[in-house]
Amino acid sequence: MIAIIDYGLGNLASVQNMFRKIGVRDAIITSDAGQIAMADKILLPGVGAFDAGMSKLEATSLIPLLNKKALQEKVPVLGICLGMQMLTRKSEEGLKPGLGWIDGETVKFTPDPKLKLKVPHMGWDYITVSRTNPLLDSDKKQRFYFVHSYYVKCDDASQVLATCDFDGPFVCAVNKGNIFGTQFHPEKSLRFGMQVLENFSKI
């Protein structure tokens, strides 16, 4: 069973509907500790500001359970957008600590004014997959939908799963063992996103 964590932020129904489109019927939206304890996969969605996301997640009292599932039981975890940023230690967007499951921090885009790039980085963009992995196809050209003003900087290059280009390359997907994150929105990315969620369901 895939537990889509309901902490008050994120495109929960869109994620669940995308799972249903690919035939995954055991993806449930939940904030129930009992259901999460039984989950064999966890998806952490999220949109909005870092501190608001961490505050809402703290208010559910689920963080100790999520730590146990991710760090002790080693169940596969996928963070999406803000959910990926919350996997890091902290963000320039706020003061609260993140979950710290990924060795890195979340920082703001500060493109060179001469490039006239608009922040947030929004719309469809191609990615470059860094290595063979179970989540992202490494041998296909694929593009995904983005909307974000902050991105993850990894301490360890081995945790970078994919990059995208904005003001130079930035990390758009991460992986550390059983923990995965995508800055882009699979649930908004049509067939490319469907493939990512199908891959995650099979990890």
C-alpha positions as CSV (number, residue, x, y, z in Angstrom):
1,M,0.0,0.0,0.0
2,I,1.2,3.5,-0.9
3,A,0.5,6.1,1.7
4,I,0.1,9.6,0.2
5,I,0.7,11.8,3.3
6,D,-2.1,14.3,3.9
7,Y,-0.7,17.1,6.0
8,G,-2.8,19.9,4.4
9,L,-0.5,20.8,1.4
10,G,-0.1,19.2,-2.0
11,N,-2.0,18.0,-5.0
12,L,-3.2,14.9,-3.2
13,A,-6.2,14.0,-5.4
14,S,-4.2,14.6,-8.5
15,V,-1.4,12.2,-7.3
16,Q,-4.0,9.5,-6.4
17,N,-5.8,9.9,-9.7
18,M,-2.6,9.5,-11.6
19,F,-1.9,6.3,-9.7
20,R,-5.4,5.1,-10.6
21,K,-4.8,5.8,-14.3
22,I,-1.9,3.5,-14.3
23,G,-3.8,0.8,-12.5
24,V,-2.4,1.3,-9.0
25,R,-5.4,0.9,-6.7
26,D,-3.7,0.7,-3.3
27,A,-2.5,4.4,-3.2
28,I,-4.5,6.1,-0.4
29,I,-4.6,9.6,0.9
30,T,-4.1,9.5,4.7
31,S,-2.9,11.1,7.9
32,D,-3.8,8.1,9.9
33,A,-0.8,6.7,11.8
34,G,-2.1,3.2,11.7
35,Q,-2.4,3.2,8.0
36,I,1.0,4.8,7.5
37,A,2.5,2.2,9.8
38,M,1.3,-0.5,7.4
39,A,2.4,1.2,4.2
40,D,5.1,-0.3,2.1
41,K,5.7,2.9,0.3
42,I,5.3,6.6,1.2
43,L,4.7,9.6,-1.0
44,L,5.2,13.1,0.5
45,P,3.6,15.7,-1.8
46,G,3.8,19.5,-1.2
47,V,3.2,22.9,-2.6
48,G,3.9,26.3,-1.0
49,A,6.5,27.6,1.5
50,F,9.0,25.5,3.4
51,D,8.2,26.6,6.9
52,A,4.4,26.3,6.3
53,G,5.0,22.7,5.1
54,M,7.2,21.7,8.0
55,S,4.8,23.3,10.5
56,K,1.8,21.5,9.1
57,L,3.7,18.2,9.0
58,E,4.8,18.8,12.6
59,A,1.2,19.4,13.6
60,T,0.2,15.9,12.5
61,S,2.7,14.4,14.9
62,L,3.7,12.0,12.2
63,I,7.4,12.9,11.8
64,P,8.7,10.2,14.3
65,L,6.6,7.6,12.4
66,L,7.9,8.8,9.1
67,N,11.4,8.8,10.4
68,K,11.0,5.2,11.4
69,K,9.4,4.1,8.1
70,A,12.1,5.9,6.0
71,L,15.3,5.4,8.1
72,Q,14.7,2.2,10.0
73,E,12.2,0.1,7.9
74,K,13.8,1.5,4.7
75,V,10.4,1.7,2.8
76,P,10.6,3.6,-0.5
77,V,9.8,7.3,-0.1
78,L,9.1,9.8,-2.8
79,G,9.0,13.5,-2.1
80,I,7.4,15.8,-4.8
81,C,8.2,19.5,-5.2
82,L,8.0,21.0,-1.7
83,G,8.0,17.4,-0.4
84,M,11.4,16.9,-2.0
85,Q,12.7,20.2,-0.5
86,M,11.5,19.1,3.0
87,L,13.7,16.0,2.7
88,T,16.8,18.3,3.1
89,R,18.2,19.8,6.3
90,K,16.9,23.3,5.8
91,S,15.8,25.9,3.3
92,E,16.7,29.5,2.6
93,E,13.0,30.1,2.4
94,G,12.5,29.6,6.2
95,L,13.9,28.9,9.6
96,K,12.6,25.5,10.4
97,P,14.7,22.4,10.1
98,G,13.8,19.9,7.4
99,L,13.6,16.1,7.7
100,G,17.3,15.8,7.0
101,W,16.9,12.5,5.0
102,I,18.9,14.0,2.1
103,D,22.3,15.5,2.7
104,G,21.8,19.0,1.3
105,E,19.9,22.3,1.6
106,T,17.3,24.1,-0.4
107,V,18.3,27.5,-1.9
108,K,16.7,30.2,-3.9
109,F,17.2,30.8,-7.6
110,T,19.3,33.9,-8.2
111,P,19.8,34.1,-11.9
112,D,22.0,36.6,-13.6
113,P,19.8,39.7,-14.4
114,K,21.4,39.8,-17.8
115,L,19.7,36.4,-18.7
116,K,16.3,37.9,-18.0
117,L,15.1,34.6,-16.6
118,K,11.8,34.7,-14.6
119,V,11.5,33.2,-11.2
120,P,9.7,31.0,-10.5
121,H,11.0,28.4,-12.9
122,M,7.7,27.4,-14.4
123,G,6.5,25.1,-17.2
124,W,7.7,22.1,-19.1
125,D,11.4,21.3,-19.2
126,Y,13.7,18.4,-20.2
127,I,15.8,16.6,-17.6
128,T,19.2,14.8,-17.7
129,V,19.3,11.6,-15.6
130,S,22.6,11.2,-13.9
131,R,22.7,7.4,-13.4
132,T,20.8,4.2,-13.8
133,N,18.1,3.9,-11.1
134,P,14.6,2.4,-10.6
135,L,12.7,5.7,-10.6
136,L,13.7,7.6,-13.8
137,D,14.4,6.0,-17.1
138,S,18.0,6.9,-17.9
139,D,17.9,6.1,-21.6
140,K,14.9,8.2,-22.7
141,K,14.5,11.9,-23.5
142,Q,11.8,13.1,-21.1
143,R,10.3,16.4,-19.9
144,F,8.3,17.3,-16.8
145,Y,6.2,20.2,-15.4
146,F,7.9,22.5,-13.0
147,V,6.8,25.4,-10.8
148,H,9.3,26.5,-8.1
149,S,11.5,29.3,-6.9
150,Y,13.9,27.2,-4.8
151,Y,15.9,24.1,-5.6
152,V,18.0,21.5,-3.7
153,K,21.8,21.6,-3.5
154,C,23.2,18.2,-2.5
155,D,26.4,17.9,-0.4
156,D,27.1,14.6,-2.0
157,A,27.0,14.4,-5.8
158,S,26.1,10.7,-5.6
159,Q,22.7,11.7,-4.3
160,V,21.9,13.7,-7.4
161,L,19.5,11.6,-9.6
162,A,18.8,14.1,-12.4
163,T,19.4,17.7,-13.4
164,C,17.6,20.4,-15.4
165,D,18.9,23.6,-16.9
166,F,17.7,27.1,-15.8
167,D,20.5,29.4,-14.7
168,G,22.9,26.5,-15.4
169,P,22.1,23.0,-14.3
170,F,20.2,22.5,-11.0
171,V,19.2,19.3,-9.2
172,C,15.7,18.2,-10.1
173,A,15.7,14.7,-8.6
174,V,17.5,13.1,-5.7
175,N,18.1,9.6,-4.4
176,K,19.7,8.3,-1.3
177,G,19.0,4.6,-0.8
178,N,15.3,4.1,-0.4
179,I,14.6,7.9,-0.5
180,F,13.7,9.7,-3.7
181,G,12.6,13.2,-4.6
182,T,11.5,15.1,-7.7
183,Q,11.3,18.8,-7.9
184,F,9.0,18.5,-10.9
185,H,5.4,17.3,-10.6
186,P,4.8,13.8,-11.9
187,E,1.1,14.2,-11.4
188,K,1.1,17.1,-13.9
189,S,3.5,15.6,-16.4
190,L,1.3,13.4,-18.5
191,R,2.9,10.2,-19.8
192,F,6.3,11.1,-18.4
193,G,4.9,11.5,-14.9
194,M,2.8,8.4,-15.2
195,Q,5.9,6.4,-15.9
196,V,7.6,7.9,-12.8
197,L,4.8,7.0,-10.6
198,E,4.5,3.5,-12.2
199,N,8.2,3.0,-11.6
200,F,7.8,4.1,-8.0
201,S,5.0,1.7,-7.4
202,K,7.3,-1.2,-8.5
203,I,10.3,-0.3,-6.3
